[in-house]
Amino acid sequence: MINKLIAKIQKTGAPIVVGLDPMLGYIPEHIQKKAFAEYGETLEGAAEAIWQFNKEIVDKTYDLIPAVKPQIAMYEQFGIEGLKAYKKTVDYCKSRDLVVIGDIKRGDIGSTSAAYAVGHLGKVQVGSKCYVPFDEDFATVNPYLGSDGVKPFMEVCKEENKGLFILVKTSNPSSGEFQDQLVNGRPLYELVGEKVAQWGEEHMGDAGYSYIGAVVGATYPEMGAVLRKLMPKTYILVPGYGAQGGKGKDLVNFFNEDGLGAIVNSSRGIIAAYKQEKYAKFGAENFGDASRAAVEDMVADISGALNAR
Ligand SMILES: O=C(O)c1cc(=O)[nH]c(=O)n1[C@@H]1O[C@H](COP(=O)(O)O)[C@@H](O)[C@H]1O
């Protein structure tokens, strides 16, 4: 799957991921009204609204982008109905030939990690039948529990031709509280980065990159430069662009000289673009066109920064 992701990045010229993090507050009123008219102000109504919202954004952007990243919490908050909308979104994006990064941030002891891995990336056996429950292409994984919590995910990825993005240095303001702590004189995120690179060596794709990737926030570009060197064959998912303050120039450190090695996520900056002054001319009715314009601007921003280095 890492090979497909790289091929799609090269074809679109867009090393970006659209984050499908649909909060009701971002969904234009006309969509909410229609969903509530059909299903009432219920969890089902909310799920219908987020699904219709996602579908429009995907329809308006899929030809420009290689991948999407639905964030499962935004669906889970609406319970089972929300999870159905998550699955519908995953399937729809795959039908549009997009690579789907399931942002599930899982990680547990071995036995339960194995169940997460099977449910999201693999197959589950029910009697004589075999099912593919969620079927994302990649999943995000929290490595805090150590190797035995990550290995079941890697095993399923190997069997199923899928991939991971493992949290190394997160974009949020408090990420340093634990991640920057010095262990034998070195910050913890560096040790985690080295471990991810080592796991990656054992799980290489054909294009010179591993299908075991890392997550490093755009909000910490200097650390990004160090991690880029520590993990040369690791694809880095870089969240924090846009709404969290990351800009094109902050991103160059995350890319290798070959122009590959990183894929930058923006969620609110794309899906709620119509709410920004810059894209207000589109209006709430044409929110999908505003998202398309925001994708084009993001690609131009990143390409400009990469060409200027
Ligand atoms: O794993 C992630 O995707 C992730 C890691 C991280 O360090 N920071 C981070 O913001 N994210 C996710 O990236 C998205 C960022 O959303 P925006 O700030 O709206 O672009 C959310 O889905 C977060 O859960």
The ligand as a Tripos MOL2 file, in Angstrom:
@<TRIPOS>MOLECULE
LIG
   24    25     1     0     0
SMALL
NO_CHARGES

@<TRIPOS>ATOM
      1 O1         -2.2790   11.1060   13.9960 O.co2     1 LIG1
      2 C1         -2.7270   12.1780   13.6120 C.2       1 LIG1
      3 O2         -3.2680   12.2680   12.5270 O.co2     1 LIG1
      4 C2         -2.4630   13.3800   14.4220 C.ar      1 LIG1
      5 C3         -1.2910   13.3840   15.1580 C.ar      1 LIG1
      6 C4         -0.8350   14.5810   15.7250 C.ar      1 LIG1
      7 O3          0.2530   14.6540   16.2690 O.2       1 LIG1
      8 N1         -1.6060   15.6890   15.6010 N.ar      1 LIG1
      9 C5         -2.8140   15.6880   14.9500 C.ar      1 LIG1
     10 O4         -3.4350   16.7540   14.8670 O.2       1 LIG1
     11 N2         -3.2800   14.5280   14.3990 N.ar      1 LIG1
     12 C6         -4.5980   14.4890   13.7290 C.3       1 LIG1
     13 O5         -4.5650   15.3450   12.5930 O.3       1 LIG1
     14 C7         -5.7830   16.0630   12.4570 C.3       1 LIG1
     15 C8         -5.5140   17.5410   12.5610 C.3       1 LIG1
     16 O6         -6.6540   18.2780   12.2700 O.3       1 LIG1
     17 P1         -6.5920   19.8320   11.8620 P.3       1 LIG1
     18 O7         -5.8280   20.5220   12.9430 O.co2     1 LIG1
     19 O8         -8.0280   20.2240   11.8050 O.co2     1 LIG1
     20 O9         -5.8970   19.9110   10.5350 O.co2     1 LIG1
     21 C9         -6.7070   15.5120   13.5400 C.3       1 LIG1
     22 O10        -7.4170   14.4330   12.9460 O.3       1 LIG1
     23 C10        -5.7660   14.9770   14.5870 C.3       1 LIG1
     24 O11        -6.3060   13.8820   15.3070 O.3       1 LIG1
@<TRIPOS>BOND
     1     1     2 2
     2     2     3 1
     3     2     4 1
     4     4     5 ar
     5     4    11 ar
     6     5     6 ar
     7     6     7 2
     8     6     8 ar
     9     8     9 ar
    10     9    10 2
    11     9    11 ar
    12    11    12 1
    13    12    13 1
    14    12    23 1
    15    13    14 1
    16    14    15 1
    17    14    21 1
    18    15    16 1
    19    16    17 1
    20    17    18 2
    21    17    19 1
    22    17    20 1
    23    21    22 1
    24    21    23 1
    25    23    24 1
@<TRIPOS>SUBSTRUCTURE
     1 LIG1         1 GROUP 0 **** ****
